[in-house]
Amino acid sequence: DSVFIEKGGEIIPKIVAVNLDKRIKGAIQINYIENCPECKTKLIRNEGEAHHYCPNENNCPPQVKGKIEHFISRKALNIDGLGSETIDLLYSKNLVRNPADLYELSFDQIINLDRMAEKSARNLIENIENSKKNPFEKILFGLGIRFVGETVAKKLARQFSNIDAIINANSQDLIETEEIGEKISQSLQNYFSEEKNVIHVNRLKKIGLCFEIEEKEILPSILFNKIFVVSGTFVTFSREELKELIEKNGGKNSSSISSKTNYIIAGENMGPSKLKQASMLNIQILNENQFIKLISS
C-alpha cells in the first residue's frame, strides 16, 4: 500500500491513512500468522494494539533468552563479555533459564563452552560477580517489567526506596509517583502478582543484588525540582552522565523544552530550533562548565 505519513510532535513519523486510490486492484488481504513461529503457542493481540504476543514467556526460547540479554545490557546490569551468542550456548546446554542462573555458573561450566578461552571465562565470572554492585534502579530496569524503562525505574527507586515497598504498593501509591500512570501501575501489579516473579526477585536478593536505595546515592538537593533539558555533545561528560548528575542533585530531566523548563545544558551541535525556543521562553542556558560550577556551589 501507499500511505500518508505525518510527523507526530514535529519529530516522529506516523502513518495516518492508506491511499486507497493507489491500491492495486485485486490485492489480497494478508492473513497474519496465528501461532508463534518458535514455540507454536497461539498468539494474542490486546485490544487497541497492533502487536501480537506469544503468551508463553517462560518457555518460548527467544523470550527467555531476550530477558537475559536485557538483564545484562549496558543500561541494566552491564555484564561485559556475555553476548547473545554466549547466552544461546548457555541456554542450549540448559545452564541458564533466567538471569538469576547466571550467578550460579561455575568456571568449569563456562570454559567448556565452544570458543571460550580460559582468560575469557575467568573475566566473565568476575564481571558477573561485579554486577552485584549495580544500584537498585539498574536492577529494577533489568527485570524487564513491561513499560518500566530506564527513567521509570529511576523514579520508582527514588519514590519507594526498596523493592518490597514497590511489591506491596497499591495502584494509588504507584500513580502518585511522577510519570507513573494507570498503564505502568497495572503492569507493575500484574508482574508482582505472579509468584514466579517474586521468587525470582527474592532469589536475586539472596545472591546479593541491591534492591534498595543506598543513602550515599542521594546527594543534597541543590537542584531540587529544577527541570533540565540536555542537548548537544559534550567534552568532559556524556549526556547520560550529565543526566545522572542532575538527578543525583535533586533535579529532573526532560526530553523537550517547555515553559516549565528551568535550565538547558547546551553542548556543541545543539539544534537551532531548541535555541530559538529557549530564547522565546527566556530559559537560562548553561554550558558544561557552568553546570559543574552550579552543582559544586
N, C-alpha and C positions, 0 to 999 in steps of 0.2 A: 504493500500500500504506500501511497504518498500521504504524508501527514503534515498538519500545521503545527509549528513549534513557536513558543514564545519564551522569553526569559522571565523566570519567576524571580521576583525581587531584583530584577535587572542583572541577574547573575546565572542562575541555574536553568539550563534548557528544559522545557516542559512540553510534552506532547499534549495538545488541547483538542484536536479533532482529526478525523480522517477525511481526506479529499475524495469523496465517493465518485466524483466526475472522472477521476483518473484510474479508478479500479478496473482491472481487466475483466471483460465480460466472461462469464463462465468460471470465474475464480472460485475455487473450492475452499470452504472454511477449514481451518486447521483444527484437528482434534488433539487437545493436549493429552499427554500421557497420563494414565490413571494410577500407575504404580511406580514406586521408587526404582530407578534403574539398577541400584546397587543391592538392596535387600528385599525388593519386591513388595514391601508394605504399601497398602493403599494410601495415596497422598490425600492430604486435607488442604482446604483453602478457606481462610477466615473471611467472613462477610466483609465486603468493602476493601479487601486487599487483593493485589494482583498475584502475589507469591503463592506457590504451592509448597507445602511442607511434608516431609516424611516424619510421622509422629514417633517412629522407632528410634528415638535419640540415644537410647542407652546401648543399642546393639547394632545400629547401622554403621559400618566401618568408617566411612568418610566423616560422619558426625562425631564419632568417638575420637578419631584422630584430629579432627578440626578443633575440638575443645582443648585438646592437649597443646596443639600448635598455638592457639590463642593464649593459653595459660603461660607459655614460655616466651611469648612475643616481647619485643623491645619495650613497649609501653606497659606491659604487665610485669611478669617475673624476670624477664630479660635474661634467660638462661642461654649463654653463648655456647656454640658447639653442638646444639641439639636442633637440627633442622628437620624438614619434613621427611627426608629420606631415612634418617635415623629413627624417627618416630614410626615410619612404615615398618622398618625392620623389627623394632621392639614390639610393635603390635602383632606382626606376623608370627613372632616367636612366643606370643602370649605372655610377654613380660610386663606390659602396661595396658590398662583398660581405663584409667582415669589419672588425672595429674598427681594424686597422692602416691600412686605406684612408683613414680619417678624417684621418690626419696628412699625407696627400699631397694633400688638397683645396686648390685654389687659390682666391683671391678671385674670379677670373673665373667659375669653375665655380659658386660659391655665389651670386653676385649674379644669375646667370641663372635661378635657381630662382623659381618662382611666389611672389609676395607677399614677396620678400626685398629689404628696403631696404639701401642702402649701409652705413649705420651698423650694422645688424644683422649684415650679412655680415662686416664688419671685427671686430665684437665676437666673433662665432663663431670666426673664425680665431684670435683672441687667446686665447679660452677653451680651444680645443683645444690650443694651444701651452702654456698654463699648466698643463694637466692632467698634463704630463710631470713636474711637481713632486710628484705624489702619492707617498706612501710605498709600499713593497713590498706590505704586507698588503692595501691597497686595490686594487692592480693584480692581485694574486693572486685576490682575490674577484671582480674584474671579468672574469676569464677565463671565468667561468660553468661551472666544473667541477662536475659533479653531486655533491651532498651537501656541497660546500665552501662553507658560508655565511660570514657576516662573522666570527663568533667562531672558527671552524675555521681560516680564513685567517690570523687573528692568531696562533693557536697554532703553525701551520706556519711562519710567517715568523720567529717568535722561536726556534723549535726548530732550524731549518735555516739561517737567516740569508740564504740566497740560492736562486735558482730552480734552479741546476744541482744543488745538493745534494738538492733535492726530486725532480728528474727522475731522479737516479741512486739514490735511496733504495730499499732493498728493503722487502718487506712488514713485516718485523720492525722495521726502523728507523722506519717510519711508525706502527705500532701502539704503539710505546713513547712516542709523543707524546701528551700529555694530551688527552683527549676524542676521540682517533682510534681507531676500531675497525676491524674487518675490512671493513665495508661501505665506509667512506670510503677506507681504504687501497686496496681493489680499484678504486674509482672513479678515484683518482689514477693508479694504474698503467695502467689502461685508457686514460685521457686521454693520458698522455705516451708510451704505446706507439704512438700514431698519429703518423706522421711529419708530417702536415699541422699538427698542434697544436704540435709542437716548432718547425717552420718559422715558425709564426705568432708564437710567443714570441720566437724569435731576431730576427724582423723588428721586433717592438716594442722589443727591446733596442737594435737599431741606430738606431731612431728616437729613442731617448733616454729611454725609460721606465725607472724604477728597479726592478731585480729583486734587490735585496739590502738588508738592514737597514743603515741608517747608524748609526754609533756614537752620534751625538747623540740618536737616538731612544730609547736605553736609559738611563734615569736610575739613580742609585744605588738599590738595592733596600730602601728604607725600609720597605716593606710586604711584604717577601719572604714569599711563600707564605701570606699572610693572605687569608682569604676574606671578601668583602664582598657584601652584598645592598643594592641601591639602590632605594628605594621612595618614592613621593610626587612632588610637584612642588617645584621649587627656584627661588630668586631669581637668584643670580649665574651658575649653570651649568645647562645642560640635563642630563638624566640620561645622555645619551651622552657628554657632556664629562666628567662625573664618572667614568664607567666607564673612559674613556680615561686619566684621571689615575691611577686605581687601577692599571691595567696598566703604565703607564709607570714607576710607582714600585714595581713588583715584585709587586703584589697580584693577586688573582684575583677575577673576578666570578661570581656565581651568581644564578640567577633565583628560587631558592627557599631558604627558611630550613631549616637542619638543625643537628644537633649539631656539625657541622664549621665552621659559620659563626662568624667571629671578630667581625665588626662589621656593624651595619646603619646605613646613612646614611639618615636619615629626613627627608623633606620634608613639606610640607603634604599633607593628604588621604591619609596613609598608612593602609592598611586596618587596621581593628581586629583582624582575625584574625592579621595579622602581628605586631602589637604584643603580642598575647596570647601568641603562640608564642615571641617573643623573650624575654618575661618568664619563661615557663616554662623556657626553656633557659639563662636567665641570660646572654644575649648583650648586649654593650655597644652602646648606641645613640648615634650621633653625629648632630648637626645639621650643616648645610652648613659653618658657620664652624669648628666643632670639627674637622671633617675637614681643612679647609685648614690649620688650625694644626698638625695632626698631620703632614702631609706637608711643612710648612715647617720643622719642627723638625729 
